[in-house]
Amino acid sequence: MSKNMNTLDRRVRALLVAPVAIVIGILIGPGSIGAIVLYAVAAIMLATSAIGFCPLYSLFHLSSRGRRPLTD
């Protein structure tokens, strides 16, 4: 399992997407189905940003890390 997320992608997930999902979940009602789904999304975003690996990126053969230079 190699990393497939760059630093910017990890920071956006951890510092923007997850907190926004949590705040929206709180605003729509902490016990509602929508809030629970948003909490799960926030947890997934935090977990994937912590390990630097996104399973969906892997499934679609994507990587936000960019190309690695060729070795001579």
Helices and strands as residue ranges (DSSP letters): H 7-12, I 13-17, H 18-28, H 33-51, H 55-59
